[in-house]
């Protein structure tokens, strides 16, 4: 079980957040999030997570998502239940957290591209412009209801906010690019803020995945994420906790030119 610790109610940090503790490879001409041209509601955006040092053809996490809003504030996109996506796995189908912590980041080069299916309820992801995180909203859906069935929308109960620390997004066409920073925050519906995977970030430093300086920047960004929630910044407001997807939306597909090494879709 990943480590989850209560986050102290400290004063907001003085220094600003570090938008890119490490760089992410993006197409030439990519622009920051929040800069036009923007996509329309219902369009498909490919949300891509790339590791530090990613090279063309390397494995990445890619989710085709429906655009809910795309403007100067940032990008809001919906990951629908059952979406077929790309994830990084090992050749036997296992993933990062199946590896013992002591060697978790020593086997990065062994991971391959896998085609998988998102299980469970959908996720609303919101990436604010000029912020090194995205905010994921989760809902609890009773077991007797299919989360993909619009008729079940009234049964959803908001479950909390997940603040995924990541490089500030860069946009190109129908794609958005970022890199995951290991450390995350889980904010319960009562406002309790927890730090997730601090032990994993320490292991990432010990095993050479990130430097000590990059880890300090990531922890600083976590403090800024907490302060953003405490201030009630966008998108931490009731508008999104009450949001529901368009009943007419179907789960979008991967692009025809995507590739994968193993197929785990049943």
C-alpha positions in Angstrom: 0.0 0.0 0.0 1.6 3.4 -1.0 2.5 5.6 2.0 -0.1 8.2 2.8 0.7 10.8 5.6 -1.3 13.7 6.9 0.1 17.0 5.6 0.7 19.6 8.3 -1.2 22.9 8.1 1.8 25.0 7.4 1.9 28.6 6.1 2.1 28.9 2.3 5.7 28.8 1.0 7.2 32.1 0.0 9.0 30.9 -3.1 6.9 30.3 -6.2 6.3 26.8 -7.6 8.9 25.2 -9.9 7.0 24.6 -13.2 9.4 22.1 -14.5 11.7 20.3 -12.0 12.9 18.3 -14.9 12.2 18.9 -18.7 9.8 16.9 -20.7 10.3 16.1 -24.4 7.6 17.8 -26.5 7.1 18.5 -30.3 8.8 21.6 -31.7 6.5 24.6 -31.5 4.6 23.3 -28.4 3.0 26.1 -26.4 2.2 26.5 -22.7 -1.2 25.5 -21.4 -3.7 28.3 -21.5 -2.4 29.8 -24.8 -4.7 29.7 -27.9 -5.7 27.9 -30.1 -8.0 26.0 -27.9 -10.0 22.8 -28.4 -13.8 22.6 -28.4 -16.0 20.9 -25.9 -16.2 17.2 -26.7 -13.0 17.2 -28.8 -10.5 14.5 -28.0 -7.2 15.4 -26.4 -4.3 12.9 -25.9 -3.0 13.4 -22.4 0.6 12.2 -22.3 3.0 11.5 -19.4 6.6 11.2 -20.4 9.6 10.3 -18.2 12.6 12.6 -17.9 14.9 11.8 -20.9 12.1 10.3 -23.0 13.0 9.6 -26.6 10.8 9.1 -29.6 9.3 5.6 -29.6 9.8 5.1 -25.8 6.9 4.0 -23.6 4.6 6.7 -22.1 1.3 6.9 -20.4 -1.3 8.2 -22.9 -5.0 8.6 -22.3 -7.5 9.8 -24.9 -9.9 12.1 -23.2 -12.9 14.4 -23.9 -12.4 18.1 -23.6 -14.7 19.6 -21.0 -13.1 23.1 -21.2 -10.0 24.5 -22.8 -9.2 28.2 -22.3 -6.8 30.6 -20.6 -7.4 29.0 -17.2 -6.3 25.6 -18.3 -7.5 22.3 -19.6 -10.4 20.3 -18.2 -10.7 16.8 -19.6 -12.7 13.6 -18.9 -11.3 10.1 -18.7 -14.3 7.9 -19.3 -14.8 4.4 -17.8 -13.5 1.7 -20.0 -11.1 3.9 -22.0 -8.4 2.0 -23.8 -5.1 3.8 -23.2 -1.3 3.3 -23.2 0.6 2.6 -20.0 4.2 1.6 -19.1 4.5 -2.0 -18.0 7.1 -4.8 -17.8 7.1 -7.5 -20.4 5.2 -9.9 -18.1 2.4 -7.3 -17.7 3.3 -6.2 -14.2 3.6 -2.5 -13.4 5.9 -0.2 -11.3 4.3 -0.9 -8.0 4.8 -4.7 -8.4 8.6 -4.1 -8.0 10.0 -3.9 -4.5 10.8 -0.3 -3.4 14.5 -1.0 -3.1 14.8 -1.5 -6.9 11.7 0.2 -8.2 13.5 2.9 -10.2 16.5 0.8 -11.2 14.3 -1.1 -13.7 12.9 1.9 -15.7 14.7 0.9 -18.9 13.0 -2.5 -18.8 9.5 -1.1 -19.1 7.6 -1.4 -22.4 4.5 0.1 -24.0 1.3 -1.7 -23.1 -2.3 -1.2 -24.3 -4.6 -1.4 -21.3 -8.1 -0.5 -20.3 -9.0 2.0 -17.5 -11.1 0.2 -14.9 -13.6 1.8 -12.5 -15.3 5.1 -12.5 -14.2 8.0 -14.7 -11.9 10.8 -13.6 -12.2 14.5 -14.3 -8.6 15.9 -14.8 -8.0 19.6 -14.5 -4.6 21.1 -15.4 -4.5 24.8 -14.4 -2.2 27.0 -16.5 1.2 27.8 -15.0 0.8 25.2 -12.3 3.1 22.1 -11.8 0.1 19.8 -11.0 -3.2 18.6 -12.2 -6.3 18.1 -10.0 -8.2 14.9 -10.5 -11.7 14.6 -9.2 -13.0 11.1 -8.2 -16.5 9.9 -7.5 -17.8 6.9 -5.7 -20.3 4.9 -7.7 -22.4 2.2 -5.9 -21.4 -1.4 -7.0 -24.9 -2.0 -8.4 -24.5 0.8 -10.9 -22.4 0.8 -14.1 -20.2 3.9 -13.9 -20.4 4.2 -17.7 -24.2 4.4 -17.6 -25.5 8.0 -17.7 -28.6 6.8 -15.8 -26.3 6.2 -12.8 -25.1 9.9 -12.6 -27.5 10.7 -9.8 -26.0 8.0 -7.6 -22.4 9.4 -7.8 -20.9 10.8 -4.6 -17.9 13.0 -4.7 -14.9 11.1 -3.3 -12.1 13.7 -3.1 -9.4 15.6 -5.0 -6.1 14.0 -6.1 -3.4 16.6 -6.8 -1.0 14.9 -9.2 2.3 16.8 -9.1 3.7 17.1 -12.6 5.5 19.3 -15.1 3.5 22.3 -16.3 1.8 21.2 -19.5 2.9 22.0 -23.0 0.3 21.8 -25.8 0.6 20.8 -29.5 -2.5 20.2 -31.6 -4.8 17.7 -29.9 -2.1 16.6 -27.4 -0.9 17.8 -24.0 2.4 16.8 -22.6 3.7 16.5 -19.0 5.8 14.4 -16.7 4.8 12.8 -13.4 6.7 13.8 -10.3 6.0 10.7 -8.0 4.8 12.7 -5.0 1.1 13.5 -4.8 -1.6 14.9 -2.5 -4.9 13.3 -1.6 -7.5 15.7 -0.3 -10.5 14.2 1.4 -14.0 15.7 1.1 -13.7 17.2 4.6 -10.5 19.1 3.5 -8.0 16.9 5.2 -4.8 16.9 3.1 -2.6 13.8 2.9 0.9 13.4 1.3 1.1 10.3 -0.9 4.3 8.4 -1.9 6.9 10.5 -0.1 8.8 7.2 0.5 8.7 6.5 -3.2 10.2 10.0 -4.0 13.0 9.2 -1.5 13.6 6.0 -3.4 13.6 7.8 -6.7 16.5 10.0 -5.4 18.4 7.1 -3.9 18.1 5.2 -7.2 19.0 8.1 -9.5 15.6 8.7 -11.0 15.6 12.4 -9.8 18.3 14.5 -8.1 18.0 15.8 -4.5 17.5 19.3 -5.9 14.6 18.1 -8.1 13.0 16.3 -5.2 13.2 19.5 -3.1 11.4 21.4 -5.9 8.8 18.7 -6.1 8.2 18.9 -2.3 7.9 22.7 -2.6 5.3 22.2 -5.3 3.4 20.0 -3.0 3.3 22.8 -0.4 2.1 25.2 -3.0 -0.6 22.7 -4.0 -1.8 22.6 -0.4 -1.8 26.4 -0.2 -3.8 26.6 -3.4 -6.5 24.4 -2.0 -6.5 26.3 1.3 -7.0 29.5 -0.6 -9.9 28.0 -2.6 -8.1 28.6 -5.9 -9.6 27.4 -9.2 -10.4 24.5 -9.7 -11.0 23.7 -6.0 -14.6 24.7 -6.0 -18.1 23.1 -5.8 -18.7 23.6 -9.5 -16.6 20.7 -10.5 -17.6 18.3 -7.6 -21.2 18.6 -9.1 -20.1 18.1 -12.7 -21.3 15.2 -14.8 -20.2 14.1 -18.3 -22.4 14.6 -21.4 -24.6 11.5 -21.6 -24.0 11.4 -25.4 -20.2 11.1 -25.0 -18.6 7.8 -25.9 -15.1 6.7 -24.7 -12.6 8.1 -27.3 -10.1 5.8 -29.0 -6.3 5.8 -29.3 -4.9 7.3 -32.5 -4.4 4.9 -35.3 -0.7 5.6 -35.4 -0.1 4.6 -31.7 2.0 1.5 -31.0 2.4 -0.9 -28.2 4.6 -3.9 -27.3 2.1 -5.9 -25.3 -1.7 -5.9 -25.4 -3.5 -6.3 -22.0 -7.0 -5.3 -23.3 -9.5 -8.2 -22.8 
